[in-house]
Amino acid sequence: MRLTRSRDNRVIAGVCAGLAHRLGWKPRTMRLLFVLSCLLPGPQFLIYLGLWIFIPNERR
């Protein structure tokens, strides 16, 4: 199973939904973890932008 950004279950870019699908989690759980991680110091937002650029879109 390849890591791809979701086309159907996206809020911004589909990164969290794609990661959740790859890990077998619910997209809502992944989004919640991402938002909570943004409260901590670190480059979370830059990592998200990088994933948005480098992870391809899901094929139809």
NORBELDA-V687364 format. One record per run of one state. SS is the DSSP state (~ for helix, > for strand, _ for the rest). FROM is the first residue (numbers start at 0). TO is the last residue. If there is no record, write none. Layout:
BEGIN
SS,FROM,TO  SS,FROM,TO
END
This chain:
BEGIN
_,0,3  >,4,4  _,5,13  ~,14,22  _,23,25  ~,26,36  _,37,42  ~,43,53  _,54,55  >,56,56  _,57,59
END
